Each structure stands twice: as C-alpha cells, then as structure tokens.
Amino acid sequence: LYTTEEVNTVLKEFASHDITHESQLPIFEQTIVTYTINNIPVETLDAYERPLFDQYQSLRATVYGSDQTVTYLYQIYILSDYSPKHNYKIELNNIDLDTMTRETFQQGLINVYQEDEFILPIGQNINVRHRGNSSWANHEKKPFRIEFDSDVEMMGLRPHDTYYLLSIHADKSLMRDVLAHQLAKMLNIETTQETRYVDLYINNEYHGLYLLIEDRRYIQIDETSEALAFALELDFRAEWEQYVDETWFYSNGIPYVLKRPSLSTEDDIVGIQLYLDDLVDALENGDLDENEIDIQNWASYFFIQEYFKNVDAWGLSTFLYKEANEPLKFGPVWDFDLSIGNADYVNDAYYSPEGYWFTTHPMAIWAQLTLRFEAFSDVYENIIRTFYVNTYQTWLMMIETLGIALIPYAEKNFERWDILDVYIWPNPDRLLTNTYYEQVTFVKNFLEDRLLWLLEETYE
C-alpha cells in the first residue's frame, strides 16, 4: 500500500511532462487511485480523446491511500494527436539515396523513437522508395514511401504496412497538409488520415522535418460483394502521361484512376463508368438523389478545398469512393502543400483570400452540378456558417498553437535546408521570407480573411 504523499510525489512528476501518445496514467499496486480529466472519468489515456490543439487540462486524482483518502488536482499539458512536440524520430539506415528511384524499392532498416525510447523493435526490415510527382521532380528534399513486412501500430496510428513520408519542402509553413487533415476530421469526413511530424535521419544524418501520413489505401471496400463498390482518383496525369501501369478511364471527359477493386475486369470498369455517366445525366436533368450522393460529405469536402484554394483539387489528388449499397462519397483530402496561395503559376487573383476557386473550376463538374440545387447549396452554406459560429475561434487558436509548437523543429529543418528566402518551386515571391514566423502569419491571416469572405458570400 502507498501513502497519499507517495502517490502525490509520483503524480507531480507525471504532470511535469507533456502527455504524449505513449504516456500512461500511473498505477499503484494495492492502492486505488481514480482519475478524471476535465471532470470526465478515465481509466487509461489510450481511449481519451485528445484536444484539438496542445493545451493544459485538469487532472483530478482521488487517492485511497494507506493513511487517508485525498483528492489532488494537477494541470497536465496534453498534446494533440498531430503535435510535433511528441518528438518522434525515424532512422532509415543502409539505403542509398544516390540510386533511389520512384519505381524500385530498396531494402533497409528502420528505427522509430519517441524522445530517446524505441517504440518499435530495433532494426526492423523496411522497403523504401521515392514517391510524389512535382515534389519528387523539383525538390532536393524528396518524399518517401516506406513499407513494412506486416502491419505495424505506432504513434497512436491505426495499424498499416505502408506509410508516406512527405517532405513538406515547398510548404515552408510546414502545416498546410496537417491543417487540411485536421479540418477534415472536424467536419467528420469519414476517410480522414492521421498525420505525425517526425525528424527523419538517413544513414545517421539528419534529413529534415517530415510528415508521416497513413496510406490512402486504407479505404477498404468489399470486393466480394455483387453490389457496385469502388475507389477512384480524379487524376489528369493519367491523360497527360498516358499511364500504362494504372487502370484508368474517362467519364464525361474526366480521367479517373481505379484504386479499388484491386483485381478489376473490363466489366468492372464499364460498370463504374456507366454509373458515373448516369449520375451526371441525372444531375443535369434536375435529379439530386440522396441515395446516390452523400450531400453532407460532398459539401464538407467542397468547403475544405474551396477554403484552402487548393491548386491540385479537381485536376489531381481528388478521391471518390463508393461502398456497397451506399452513396458516392469524396475523400480522403490529399495534397495541400500547394494551397493557401502557395503557387506562382496560377494568376494574381489566386493569392487573394477572396474569390472562388474550387467550386468554379473548369473541371469541377460535380461541384457545379450539385451547387445548382437549393437542397445542396443550403447544406454547403450551413457548413460555412456553423463552422464560423461554433469552431472559428478554436480553429484560429489551433493554427497559432501549432505554429508556435513548430518553431524549434522549423529552425532545425531550415538549418538543414536553408530555403526560407530561396525560391523553391512553385513559391510566389510573397512567400520568400526571412523568418519562419512570417510563413505561419501568412497562413493564419489567409485562412482568417478567407473564411470571413466565404461567410459574407453565403449571406448575399
């Protein structure tokens, strides 16, 4: 049995550290201690819903000690799921960057740490190759795809055997992709992926701050079902580059790459193509069928893309999927490094937080067709208004907190890659800055001003 003061000593030490995914509430043998966080009873931290951004929360511990019963109150700093302050580090060893390609995997070894503690068995086998398109072709700091021999669970993520390491090189705020994924979670888009910041070391040399992200392929459909089910990527690279290793087809002049089913027949492709063609025909003829279109999902997805002015949306990296006997949905959100004004090849209007982008895009047939319907536009506009009323201030605090948390990691990254005031494709001149703080300020101001503009538009 422990005395209350002995328990208090342990709990004060526990409360003096950031609460990470790996933190566990102290357990005292033969002594009962009950916990609440913000007045919510908790038995373990594994099931506790982390805050939207890093923040202090109240931990109350009632200790039934050997001497007396006492309730103690502590302030603990709980990190959000995506916080860089988890201090994750990945080491990739025995790989040759000089010969690495996008097409062929190299075999190497991986170590994964939180602080200085291993969170996976030491020296697991790993397959590594480059990934990406513009980021691979234009940037010295390149992204990677890593594959384990089997599913692994780490950093509070769902088990996967495949992960991506995004280089976040052109996005000098280091946060555009993270913010997009967090907004998708806040809007309950079902296929949202988790992200984790990691310091990447290659062959024992620091290679920069990276963003670890779950594999997009976790969208699973029942391929044994006789009902129509599929996952697609709207991707004009299929047309531009004439993909030969991917299954793709046109529907209403738009190229779609088939992601699921993994083993497809010509009949599968024709069936999906006809389904999309028929859905467009129905919308053009004034029929908005909620059995075929998940209005809340579509409107939420459209809002995120429009809000961020995502350059790649509609042309690339736009995902749709249909589960058996369910309506068509969009997701996951993907590829936001060239959003929020971060592209020099568009036009002057693109850099402004005002003006439509996604919903008036020349290839945005899905948005243009559905927004004509009052039932759809009402949902879309209600998402904007509700977000402003219920979440706007929290959202701004989240951006600011993340920007502050990233400062030491950004300094280390930009010491390795001295590019803040150097042109990295496709940075516009206004995003060549002297300080990291200016990058964060640009993102925060843009998203603040843009939401206010979108809100005004809904009342016209």
C-alpha positions as CSV (number, residue, x, y, z in Angstrom):
1,L,0.0,0.0,0.0
2,Y,1.1,3.5,-0.8
3,T,0.6,6.6,1.3
4,T,-1.2,9.6,-0.3
5,E,2.0,11.6,-0.2
6,E,3.9,8.8,-2.0
7,V,1.3,8.8,-4.7
8,N,1.3,12.6,-4.9
9,T,5.1,12.6,-5.5
10,V,4.7,10.2,-8.4
11,L,1.8,12.2,-9.9
12,K,3.6,15.5,-9.7
13,E,6.4,14.0,-11.6
14,F,3.9,12.6,-14.2
15,A,2.3,16.0,-14.5
16,S,5.6,17.8,-15.1
17,H,5.9,16.2,-18.6
18,D,3.9,16.6,-21.8
19,I,1.3,13.9,-22.2
20,T,2.1,12.0,-25.4
21,H,0.6,9.0,-27.2
22,E,3.0,6.8,-25.2
23,S,2.1,8.3,-21.7
24,Q,0.2,6.1,-19.3
25,L,-1.6,7.0,-16.1
26,P,0.4,5.8,-13.1
27,I,-0.8,2.6,-11.5
28,F,-0.1,1.9,-7.8
29,E,-0.2,-1.8,-6.7
30,Q,-2.7,-2.5,-4.0
31,T,-3.7,1.2,-3.8
32,I,-6.8,2.5,-5.5
33,V,-6.5,5.8,-7.5
34,T,-9.3,7.1,-9.6
35,Y,-8.8,9.7,-12.3
36,T,-10.8,12.3,-14.1
37,I,-9.6,14.7,-16.9
38,N,-11.8,17.9,-17.2
39,N,-14.3,16.1,-15.0
40,I,-14.5,13.1,-17.3
41,P,-13.7,9.7,-15.6
42,V,-10.8,8.0,-17.3
43,E,-9.1,4.6,-16.7
44,T,-6.4,4.8,-19.4
45,L,-5.2,7.5,-21.7
46,D,-5.5,5.2,-24.7
47,A,-9.2,5.9,-25.1
48,Y,-9.1,9.5,-24.0
49,E,-10.0,11.9,-26.8
50,R,-7.1,14.3,-27.3
51,P,-7.7,18.1,-27.6
52,L,-7.8,19.8,-31.0
53,F,-4.6,21.6,-30.1
54,D,-1.9,21.3,-27.4
55,Q,-3.3,22.6,-24.1
56,Y,-3.4,22.3,-20.3
57,Q,-6.2,20.2,-18.9
58,S,-7.2,19.4,-15.3
59,L,-6.3,16.0,-13.9
60,R,-8.1,15.1,-10.7
61,A,-6.8,12.1,-8.8
62,T,-8.6,10.6,-5.8
63,V,-6.1,8.5,-3.8
64,Y,-7.3,5.9,-1.3
65,G,-4.0,5.6,0.5
66,S,-2.9,3.6,3.4
67,D,-3.2,6.6,5.6
68,Q,-6.1,8.6,4.3
69,T,-8.2,9.5,1.2
70,V,-7.2,12.6,-0.6
71,T,-8.1,14.3,-3.9
72,Y,-5.3,16.1,-5.7
73,L,-5.6,18.4,-8.7
74,Y,-2.9,18.8,-11.3
75,Q,-2.6,20.7,-14.6
76,I,-1.3,18.4,-17.3
77,Y,-0.2,19.5,-20.8
78,I,-1.9,17.1,-23.3
79,L,-0.5,17.1,-26.8
80,S,-2.8,16.9,-29.8
81,D,-2.5,13.8,-32.0
82,Y,-0.5,15.7,-34.6
83,S,1.7,17.8,-32.3
84,P,5.4,18.0,-33.3
85,K,6.1,18.0,-29.5
86,H,5.7,14.2,-29.4
87,N,9.3,14.3,-30.6
88,Y,9.1,11.3,-33.0
89,K,12.2,10.3,-34.8
90,I,12.7,7.8,-37.7
91,E,16.0,6.5,-38.7
92,L,16.4,4.9,-42.2
93,N,19.7,3.0,-42.5
94,N,21.5,1.0,-45.2
95,I,19.8,2.8,-48.1
96,D,21.5,4.6,-51.0
97,L,19.9,8.0,-51.8
98,D,22.0,8.4,-54.9
99,T,20.5,5.4,-56.6
100,M,17.0,5.6,-55.2
101,T,14.1,5.9,-57.7
102,R,10.3,6.2,-57.6
103,E,9.8,2.8,-59.3
104,T,12.0,0.4,-57.4
105,F,12.2,-0.3,-53.6
106,Q,15.4,-0.5,-51.7
107,Q,15.6,-2.7,-48.6
108,G,16.9,-1.1,-45.5
109,L,16.4,-0.9,-41.7
110,I,14.2,1.3,-39.7
111,N,14.3,2.6,-36.1
112,V,11.4,4.6,-34.6
113,Y,11.8,6.6,-31.4
114,Q,9.7,8.8,-29.2
115,E,12.1,11.0,-27.4
116,D,15.0,8.6,-26.9
117,E,12.8,5.5,-26.4
118,F,12.3,2.9,-29.1
119,I,8.6,2.4,-29.9
120,L,9.2,-0.4,-32.4
121,P,11.6,-3.3,-32.2
122,I,15.1,-2.2,-33.2
123,G,16.3,-2.6,-36.8
124,Q,13.1,-3.8,-38.5
125,N,13.4,-4.5,-42.2
126,I,11.9,-1.8,-44.4
127,N,11.3,-1.2,-48.1
128,V,11.9,2.4,-49.2
129,R,11.5,4.3,-52.5
130,H,10.8,7.8,-53.5
131,R,7.3,8.9,-54.2
132,G,5.4,12.0,-55.4
133,N,5.3,13.9,-58.7
134,S,6.2,17.6,-58.6
135,S,7.8,17.3,-55.2
136,W,10.0,14.4,-56.4
137,A,10.9,16.2,-59.7
138,N,11.5,19.7,-58.4
139,H,12.8,19.4,-54.9
140,E,16.1,18.2,-53.4
141,K,14.4,17.2,-50.2
142,K,12.3,14.3,-51.6
143,P,9.4,12.4,-50.1
144,F,9.4,8.7,-49.5
145,R,7.2,5.7,-49.4
146,I,8.0,3.1,-46.7
147,E,6.6,-0.5,-46.4
148,F,6.9,-2.9,-43.5
149,D,6.8,-6.6,-43.9
150,S,3.4,-6.6,-42.0
151,D,1.1,-4.1,-40.3
152,V,2.7,-2.1,-37.5
153,E,1.0,0.0,-34.9
154,M,2.9,3.1,-33.8
155,M,2.4,6.7,-32.7
156,G,-1.3,6.2,-31.9
157,L,-2.0,5.3,-35.6
158,R,-4.1,2.5,-37.0
159,P,-2.0,-0.5,-38.0
160,H,-0.6,-0.2,-41.5
161,D,2.2,-1.8,-43.5
162,T,2.6,1.3,-45.7
163,Y,3.2,4.9,-44.8
164,Y,4.3,8.0,-46.7
165,L,6.9,10.5,-45.5
166,L,6.0,13.9,-47.0
167,S,8.9,16.2,-47.4
168,I,6.8,19.4,-46.9
169,H,9.6,21.3,-48.8
170,A,7.6,23.8,-50.9
171,D,5.3,24.5,-47.9
172,K,7.6,26.5,-45.7
173,S,4.9,26.9,-43.1
174,L,5.2,23.1,-42.6
175,M,1.5,23.0,-41.8
176,R,-0.8,23.2,-44.8
177,D,-1.4,19.4,-45.1
178,V,-1.8,19.0,-41.3
179,L,-4.4,21.7,-41.2
180,A,-6.4,20.3,-44.1
181,H,-6.5,16.8,-42.5
182,Q,-7.5,18.3,-39.1
183,L,-10.3,20.3,-40.7
184,A,-11.5,17.1,-42.4
185,K,-11.6,15.4,-39.0
186,M,-13.5,18.4,-37.5
187,L,-16.1,18.1,-40.3
188,N,-16.4,14.3,-39.9
189,I,-15.2,13.3,-43.3
190,E,-15.0,9.5,-42.8
191,T,-11.8,8.7,-44.6
192,T,-9.6,11.3,-43.0
193,Q,-6.0,10.2,-42.5
194,E,-3.8,10.8,-39.4
195,T,-0.5,12.7,-39.6
196,R,2.6,12.8,-37.4
197,Y,5.6,15.1,-37.5
198,V,8.9,13.2,-37.5
199,D,12.5,14.1,-37.6
200,L,14.0,12.0,-40.3
201,Y,17.6,10.6,-40.2
202,I,19.1,8.8,-43.1
203,N,22.2,6.8,-42.5
204,N,22.7,8.6,-39.2
205,E,22.5,12.1,-40.8
206,Y,19.6,14.5,-40.1
207,H,17.5,14.9,-43.2
208,G,14.8,17.3,-42.1
209,L,11.3,17.5,-40.6
210,Y,8.9,15.2,-42.4
211,L,5.2,14.5,-42.2
212,L,4.3,10.8,-41.7
213,I,0.9,10.0,-43.1
214,E,-1.2,6.9,-43.3
215,D,-1.6,5.1,-46.6
216,R,-4.5,6.3,-48.7
217,R,-5.4,2.7,-49.4
218,Y,-7.0,2.1,-46.1
219,I,-10.3,2.8,-47.8
220,Q,-11.4,-0.8,-48.0
221,I,-14.4,-1.9,-50.0
222,D,-16.0,-5.4,-50.0
223,E,-14.7,-6.7,-53.3
224,T,-16.7,-9.9,-52.9
225,S,-20.0,-8.0,-52.9
226,E,-22.1,-8.1,-56.0
227,A,-23.2,-4.5,-55.4
228,L,-21.2,-1.8,-57.0
229,A,-18.2,-0.6,-54.9
230,F,-15.1,1.2,-55.9
231,A,-12.5,3.8,-55.1
232,L,-11.2,6.3,-57.7
233,E,-8.7,9.2,-58.1
234,L,-9.6,12.0,-60.4
235,D,-6.2,12.5,-62.0
236,F,-5.4,14.3,-65.2
237,R,-1.8,12.9,-65.1
238,A,-3.3,9.7,-66.5
239,E,-4.2,11.7,-69.6
240,W,-1.0,13.8,-69.7
241,E,1.4,10.9,-69.1
242,Q,-0.7,8.1,-70.5
243,Y,-0.4,5.8,-67.5
244,V,0.4,2.2,-68.5
245,D,0.7,0.7,-65.0
246,E,-2.6,2.1,-63.8
247,T,-6.2,1.2,-64.8
248,W,-7.9,4.4,-65.8
249,F,-10.9,5.5,-67.9
250,Y,-12.9,8.6,-69.0
251,S,-16.3,9.7,-67.7
252,N,-17.7,12.9,-69.1
253,G,-14.3,13.9,-70.4
254,I,-12.6,13.4,-67.0
255,P,-9.9,10.8,-66.4
256,Y,-10.3,8.6,-63.3
257,V,-7.7,6.1,-62.0
258,L,-9.1,3.0,-60.4
259,K,-7.8,2.3,-56.9
260,R,-10.3,-0.4,-55.9
261,P,-11.2,-3.1,-56.7
262,S,-7.6,-4.2,-56.8
263,L,-8.4,-7.0,-59.3
264,S,-10.7,-5.4,-61.8
265,T,-12.2,-6.7,-65.0
266,E,-13.3,-4.8,-68.1
267,D,-16.9,-5.3,-66.9
268,D,-16.0,-3.6,-63.6
269,I,-14.6,-0.6,-65.4
270,V,-17.6,-0.3,-67.7
271,G,-20.0,-0.6,-64.8
272,I,-18.2,2.2,-62.8
273,Q,-18.0,4.4,-65.9
274,L,-21.8,3.9,-66.6
275,Y,-22.6,4.7,-63.0
276,L,-20.7,8.0,-63.1
277,D,-22.2,8.9,-66.5
278,D,-25.7,8.1,-65.3
279,L,-25.2,10.2,-62.1
280,V,-24.0,13.2,-64.2
281,D,-27.0,12.8,-66.5
282,A,-29.4,12.7,-63.5
283,L,-27.9,15.9,-62.1
284,E,-28.1,17.7,-65.4
285,N,-31.7,16.7,-65.6
286,G,-32.5,18.1,-62.2
287,D,-32.5,14.9,-60.1
288,L,-30.4,15.1,-56.9
289,D,-30.7,11.6,-55.5
290,E,-29.6,11.4,-51.8
291,N,-29.4,7.6,-52.2
292,E,-26.6,8.2,-54.7
293,I,-24.9,11.4,-53.3
294,D,-23.9,11.9,-49.7
295,I,-24.8,15.6,-49.5
296,Q,-23.1,16.3,-46.2
297,N,-19.9,14.5,-47.2
298,W,-19.7,16.3,-50.6
299,A,-20.5,19.7,-49.2
300,S,-17.9,19.3,-46.4
301,Y,-15.3,18.2,-48.9
302,F,-16.1,21.0,-51.3
303,F,-15.8,23.5,-48.4
304,I,-12.3,22.3,-47.4
305,Q,-11.0,22.6,-51.0
306,E,-12.6,26.0,-51.6
307,Y,-11.5,27.4,-48.2
308,F,-7.8,26.4,-48.8
309,K,-7.9,27.3,-52.5
310,N,-6.2,24.0,-53.2
311,V,-4.4,24.2,-56.6
312,D,-4.4,20.4,-57.1
313,A,-8.1,19.9,-56.5
314,W,-10.1,18.6,-59.5
315,G,-7.0,18.2,-61.6
316,L,-5.2,15.8,-59.3
317,S,-5.4,14.1,-56.0
318,T,-9.2,14.2,-55.8
319,F,-10.6,10.9,-54.4
320,L,-14.0,9.4,-54.6
321,Y,-15.3,6.1,-53.3
322,K,-18.5,4.1,-53.1
323,E,-19.1,1.3,-50.6
324,A,-21.7,-1.4,-51.5
325,N,-25.2,-0.1,-51.3
326,E,-24.0,3.3,-50.1
327,P,-24.0,6.7,-51.8
328,L,-20.9,8.1,-53.6
329,K,-18.5,10.0,-51.2
330,F,-15.4,12.1,-51.5
331,G,-12.3,11.5,-49.5
332,P,-9.7,11.5,-48.3
333,V,-8.4,15.0,-48.6
334,W,-4.9,14.9,-50.0
335,D,-2.0,17.0,-51.3
336,F,-2.5,20.5,-49.8
337,D,1.1,21.7,-49.9
338,L,0.3,24.0,-52.9
339,S,-2.8,25.6,-51.3
340,I,-3.4,28.9,-49.4
341,G,-1.7,31.0,-52.1
342,N,1.4,28.8,-52.4
343,A,1.7,28.5,-56.2
344,D,3.2,31.0,-58.7
345,Y,1.7,29.6,-61.9
346,V,-2.0,30.5,-61.4
347,N,-3.0,34.1,-61.5
348,D,-3.0,37.2,-59.3
349,A,-6.5,36.5,-58.0
350,Y,-5.3,33.2,-56.6
351,Y,-3.2,34.9,-53.9
352,S,-6.1,36.8,-52.6
353,P,-8.2,35.3,-49.7
354,E,-11.2,36.5,-51.8
355,G,-12.7,34.9,-54.9
356,Y,-14.0,31.4,-55.7
357,W,-11.6,28.7,-56.8
358,F,-12.7,25.1,-56.3
359,T,-16.4,25.4,-56.9
360,T,-15.9,27.4,-60.2
361,H,-13.0,25.3,-61.5
362,P,-13.5,24.4,-65.2
363,M,-13.2,20.7,-64.4
364,A,-15.4,20.8,-61.3
365,I,-18.5,19.3,-62.8
366,W,-19.5,17.7,-59.5
367,A,-19.5,21.0,-57.7
368,Q,-21.1,23.0,-60.5
369,L,-23.9,20.5,-60.9
370,T,-24.8,19.9,-57.3
371,L,-24.5,23.6,-56.1
372,R,-27.3,24.4,-58.5
373,F,-29.7,22.6,-56.2
374,E,-31.0,24.5,-53.3
375,A,-31.0,21.4,-51.1
376,F,-27.3,21.1,-51.7
377,S,-26.3,24.7,-51.5
378,D,-28.2,25.1,-48.3
379,V,-26.1,22.4,-46.7
380,Y,-22.9,23.8,-48.1
381,E,-23.6,27.3,-46.8
382,N,-24.7,25.9,-43.5
383,I,-21.4,24.2,-43.1
384,I,-19.6,27.5,-43.5
385,R,-21.9,29.4,-41.1
386,T,-21.8,26.6,-38.5
387,F,-18.0,26.4,-38.7
388,Y,-17.8,30.1,-38.1
389,V,-20.2,30.2,-35.2
390,N,-19.0,27.0,-33.4
391,T,-15.4,26.5,-34.4
392,Y,-13.8,29.6,-35.8
393,Q,-12.0,30.8,-32.7
394,T,-10.9,27.3,-31.8
395,W,-9.6,26.9,-35.3
396,L,-7.5,30.1,-35.2
397,M,-6.1,29.1,-31.8
398,M,-5.2,25.7,-33.3
399,I,-3.3,27.3,-36.1
400,E,-1.4,29.7,-33.8
401,T,-0.6,26.9,-31.3
402,L,0.7,24.6,-34.0
403,G,2.8,27.5,-35.4
404,I,4.4,28.1,-32.0
405,A,5.0,24.4,-31.3
406,L,6.7,24.0,-34.7
407,I,9.3,26.8,-34.2
408,P,12.2,24.7,-32.8
409,Y,11.6,22.0,-35.3
410,A,11.3,24.5,-38.2
411,E,14.6,26.1,-37.1
412,K,16.3,22.7,-37.2
413,N,14.8,21.9,-40.6
414,F,15.7,25.3,-42.1
415,E,19.2,25.0,-40.8
416,R,19.5,21.7,-42.7
417,W,17.6,23.2,-45.7
418,D,18.4,26.9,-45.9
419,I,15.5,27.9,-48.2
420,L,13.2,30.4,-46.4
421,D,14.2,33.2,-48.6
422,V,15.1,31.0,-51.6
423,Y,12.8,30.2,-54.5
424,I,11.5,26.6,-54.2
425,W,9.1,25.6,-57.0
426,P,6.4,27.0,-57.0
427,N,6.7,29.6,-54.2
428,P,5.3,33.0,-55.2
429,D,7.6,36.0,-54.3
430,R,5.4,37.0,-51.3
431,L,6.3,33.6,-49.7
432,L,10.0,34.1,-49.9
433,T,10.5,35.3,-46.3
434,N,13.3,35.9,-43.8
435,T,11.6,34.2,-40.9
436,Y,9.5,31.1,-40.2
437,Y,7.1,33.3,-38.2
438,E,6.2,35.2,-41.5
439,Q,5.2,31.9,-43.1
440,V,2.9,31.0,-40.2
441,T,1.4,34.5,-40.2
442,F,0.6,34.3,-43.9
443,V,-1.3,31.0,-43.4
444,K,-3.2,32.2,-40.4
445,N,-4.1,35.6,-42.0
446,F,-5.1,34.0,-45.2
447,L,-7.4,31.4,-43.6
448,E,-8.9,34.1,-41.3
449,D,-9.7,36.5,-44.1
450,R,-10.9,33.8,-46.4
451,L,-13.4,32.4,-44.0
452,L,-14.8,35.8,-43.4
453,W,-15.1,36.3,-47.2
454,L,-16.9,33.0,-47.7
455,L,-19.2,33.8,-44.8
456,E,-20.2,37.1,-46.4
457,E,-20.8,35.3,-49.7
458,T,-23.4,33.0,-48.0
459,Y,-25.5,36.0,-47.0
460,E,-25.7,37.6,-50.4
